[in-house]
Amino acid sequence: MTATSAGTPPSTSPRLSPRTGERDATTTGDDLTAAVLRLALRAVPGAGEASLTLVTGGRAHTVAATGRLARELDERQYRHGLGPCLEATEEETTVLAPDLTTDIRWYAWTAQALAAGARCVLSIGLTAGGRPLGALNIYARTPGALDDSADIAPVLAGLVAAALDPLSR
């Protein structure tokens, strides 16, 4: 998978109603991704910031983020070609790094994440129709803040993937 930090692509996808999940002329892709991130921050105790990575045309890009830290850390992963978000996407799994001060899986990215103030990350791979869509990424500034959140990851991943599938086509 190739990664880019090109930013948010224009929303030309079908619009879905946040209440019914059906096509709706009043809901844009940007509205949907913002709602997904708000849901993630409420559903995951200890979450500080969140972002959504989608893969389109073989390239990963951040389509939405709740803050600068989340967007920066995603983009650093794309530049390095490794990190929890890309691993969760490629492996179609949930990746929890409870304490970045002791995690050595993505050394160069981890050093930059720590310098930026992140201490914990949960990346949830999103799939639909047997294909990877991307990842929901949740960052915290306290080690261990997301430890209890891995249990909710499969439920959250299913909801998010269902909502985002039309945006990735």
N, C-alpha and C positions, 0 to 999 in steps of 0.2 A: 504494500500500500504506500502510495506517495502522500506526503503531507504538505499542506500549505497554510499560510496565515493570511490568506487573501481577504479575510473578513466575511461578512455575511452576504451570501448571494441574494439577488433579488427574489422576492417571494412571488412565484408564478404558479404555485400549486393550488389544488382545490382548497376551498375554505371550509372549515369544520366548525360546527356550533359547539361551544364548550359544554353546553347542557346535554345535547343529544348525540354528539359525535358525528352528525350528518353534515353534509355540505350546507354551508350557510354563507350568504353573500356579505355578512357583516364581520366575519372573523378572518383575519389574515394569518399568514404563517408566523409573523412576528408576534401577534397576540397569543398564538398557541404556544410558541416556545417560551414566552414570558410566563404564561400560566403554568407550564410544566415545571419551570425552575422555582416558581413560588410554591408549588405543591411539594417539590423535593425539599426545600428549606423547612417547610412546616412538618413534613413527615419524618425527617431524619434529625433526631436530637443531637445537638452538638455541631450541626452544620453551620459554617460561617458564610461560605460563598459556594455557588454552583455554576456549572456551565454545561452546554450541550455540544458535543462533537458529532457531526454527521459526515459520512463518507459518500461523496458523489464523484462519479468518474474516476474512482480509485484514489481520490485525494481527500484527506481529512481536513476539516475546517470547523472553527467554532461558529455556530450559528446564533448563539445567545450566551450571555454571561451576566451574573448578578453584580459583578464588580471587577475592578482592574486586576486583582490578584488572580482570580480564576482565569480570565482571558490571557494574562501574561504566562501563567503556568501551562496552559494548553498550548499556546504558540511556541513556547520553549520545547515542548515535547515534539512538535512537528519539526522544528529545526534540528533537533538531535536525532529524530527518527526512532525515539524510544521513550518510554514512560508508562505510567499506569493506565492512562487513557487509551493509548495505542495498543497496549497489551490486552486490555479488556475488550477492545474492538476486534483485534485479530484473533484472540483466543475464544471470543464469544462467552466471556465469563465475568465474574465479579472479582475485582482486585482491591484488596484492602491493605494499605500500608499504615498501620496504627501509630507508628512512631518513626518519622523520617530521619531522626537523629541516629537510628540504629539500622536503617534499611539500606542495603547496598545494591539492590537490583538495577537501578538506573543511575549510576554514580554521578555522572555529569549533571543530569536533570535534578537529582536530589539536592546536590550542593546549591544550585540556583534556587530551588524551591525553599530551602532552609533560609537562604539569604533574604528571600522575599517575605519570610514570616510564616510560611506554611509548616505545619508539624504533623499533619495527618491527612490522608486522602483515601477516598472511596470512589472507584470508577466502576460503573456498571455497564457491561456490554449490552448493546441493544440489537436485537435481531427481529426480522419479520420475513415470513415466507422462506425461511432457510437461508437468508442472506444477512450479513452484518450491516446494520444501519450506522452505527457509531457508538457513542458512550455518553452516559450521564455521569458527570464528574462532580464530586462534592469535596470541598476543602475545609479544613479546620486549622485554627492556630494553636490548638492545645493537643499534645500527644494523647492518644487514646480516646479522643472525643467521639470518634465514630465507631468504636468497638462494638457497640450493641446494635449497630445499624445494618450489619451484614444480613441479619435475618429478614429484614424488610426488602432487601435488594431484589429478590426475584419478583415480588409483587409489583414494586415500583417499576422495574424493568419492563414487565408486561404491559402495564398501563402506558408508560412513556412510548414504548415501541409502537403500540397500536395507534397512539395519537400522532406520532411522527412519520409513520410509514408513508402516507400520501405526500409528505414534504420531500421525501428522498427519491421519489420517482422522476 
